[in-house]
Amino acid sequence: MQHTRLLYTVALILLCCLSTAHAALVEGRLLATSYGRYEEGSFHPSTTLQLNGGRFRTVALTNGQFFFPDVPSGKYVLEVKSQQYTFSKIHLHISSSGEIMAFPFSIGNDWSNAHVSLPYPLMLRPRLSPTQFLSPEGLKVVRWFSNPLLLMTGFCLLMSRLNLY
């Protein structure tokens, strides 16, 4: 009786260990663009990558490499947050055996869109560099003197010095 109870306990522990999901290492590299060519570049230390809106986060190394250790099986969206470049989102499918498949993200595509896959390890290329809509104007001294507030202040100071009022 004791022997069978011990055997059932050991079998239950082994079954629990075997039924756990495998975790995968998601890795890749960000490529910088220079004069129309893609190459390894130095990325700002604030360049972060996240899966599913921040469930898993990591920071890109200065050479663009990134790693997500111990990601369980499932479906994820990979996003890159960078001040230098804008990257497309990527769908990641991690199977229970640890196989990783990557697909481009586009609005309107559902999760079953598996006809265009990306190579793994990921090599992410930027779409464009973020720029301001209006470039800031430079400093011009002439514009200071066309400011109405400065003109009124100058007029009041001039009148007080001349004692005309």
C-alpha positions in Angstrom: 0.0 0.0 0.0 2.8 2.4 1.0 4.7 1.4 -2.1 1.9 2.1 -4.5 1.2 5.5 -2.9 4.9 6.4 -3.3 4.8 5.2 -6.9 1.7 7.4 -7.6 3.3 10.4 -6.0 6.5 10.0 -8.1 4.4 9.5 -11.3 2.4 12.6 -10.5 5.5 14.7 -10.0 7.0 13.4 -13.3 3.8 14.1 -15.1 3.7 17.7 -13.8 7.3 18.2 -14.9 6.7 16.9 -18.4 3.5 18.9 -18.9 5.1 22.3 -18.4 5.4 24.5 -21.4 8.8 25.0 -23.1 10.2 28.4 -23.0 12.0 29.9 -26.0 14.7 32.4 -26.6 13.5 35.2 -28.9 16.5 36.9 -30.5 17.4 39.2 -33.3 19.1 42.3 -34.5 18.0 45.8 -35.4 19.6 47.3 -38.5 20.2 51.0 -38.9 19.9 52.7 -42.3 22.7 54.8 -43.7 22.5 56.4 -47.1 19.9 53.9 -48.3 21.8 50.8 -47.1 21.1 48.7 -44.0 24.0 48.1 -41.7 24.7 47.6 -38.0 24.5 50.9 -36.2 24.8 52.3 -32.8 21.4 52.5 -31.1 20.4 54.8 -28.3 20.3 53.1 -24.9 16.6 53.9 -24.6 15.7 51.7 -27.5 13.4 49.1 -26.0 11.5 46.1 -27.4 8.4 44.7 -25.9 6.1 41.7 -26.5 2.3 42.1 -26.2 2.4 45.7 -25.0 5.0 45.2 -22.3 4.4 41.7 -20.9 8.0 41.0 -21.8 10.5 43.8 -22.2 14.1 44.1 -23.1 16.7 46.8 -24.2 18.6 46.6 -27.4 22.3 46.6 -27.2 24.2 49.4 -28.9 25.0 47.1 -31.8 21.3 46.4 -32.3 21.1 42.9 -30.8 18.2 41.9 -28.5 17.2 38.9 -26.5 14.0 37.8 -24.8 14.9 34.8 -22.6 12.3 32.3 -21.4 9.3 33.3 -23.5 6.5 30.7 -23.1 4.6 29.3 -26.1 1.9 31.5 -27.5 1.2 34.3 -29.9 2.8 37.7 -29.4 3.2 41.1 -31.1 6.8 42.5 -31.1 7.1 46.3 -31.0 10.3 48.4 -31.1 10.3 51.8 -29.3 13.1 53.9 -30.7 13.8 57.6 -30.8 16.0 57.2 -34.0 13.9 54.9 -36.2 10.3 53.6 -36.7 10.0 49.9 -37.0 7.0 47.7 -38.2 5.3 45.4 -35.7 5.9 41.7 -36.0 3.6 38.7 -35.1 5.5 35.9 -33.3 4.1 32.4 -33.0 6.0 30.3 -30.5 5.0 26.6 -30.6 5.0 24.3 -27.6 8.2 22.7 -28.9 10.0 26.1 -28.9 9.9 26.7 -32.7 9.6 30.4 -33.4 7.8 31.7 -36.5 7.6 35.4 -37.4 5.1 37.2 -39.7 4.8 40.8 -40.7 2.1 42.8 -38.9 -0.4 44.8 -40.9 -3.8 46.2 -39.9 -6.6 44.0 -41.0 -4.6 40.8 -41.0 -5.7 38.2 -38.5 -3.5 35.9 -36.5 -4.0 33.0 -39.0 -2.1 34.9 -41.8 0.8 32.6 -42.2 1.6 32.8 -45.9 4.5 35.3 -45.6 7.0 34.4 -42.9 10.2 36.2 -41.9 13.6 34.5 -41.4 14.7 33.7 -37.9 16.7 35.1 -36.0 14.9 38.3 -36.7 16.7 41.1 -38.7 14.4 44.2 -38.3 14.9 47.0 -40.7 13.4 50.5 -40.0 10.6 51.9 -42.1 11.7 55.5 -41.8 13.4 58.0 -39.4 10.9 59.9 -37.3 11.0 63.6 -38.2 9.1 66.6 -37.0 6.3 67.9 -39.1 7.6 71.5 -39.0 11.3 72.1 -38.6 12.0 74.7 -35.9 13.1 78.1 -37.1 16.4 79.5 -36.2 17.0 82.4 -33.9 16.6 85.8 -35.6 17.2 89.1 -33.8 14.9 91.0 -36.2 11.9 89.0 -35.1 12.5 90.1 -31.5 11.9 93.7 -32.5 8.7 92.8 -34.4 7.2 91.3 -31.3 4.3 93.5 -30.2 5.0 92.9 -26.5 8.6 93.9 -26.9 7.5 97.0 -28.8 5.1 98.1 -26.1 7.7 97.5 -23.4 10.3 99.5 -25.3 7.8 102.3 -25.9 6.9 102.5 -22.2 10.6 102.6 -21.2 11.4 105.2 -23.7 8.5 107.4 -22.6 9.5 107.1 -18.9 13.0 108.1 -19.7 11.8 111.2 -21.6 9.2 112.1 -19.0 6.6 112.9 -21.7 3.6 111.7 -19.9 
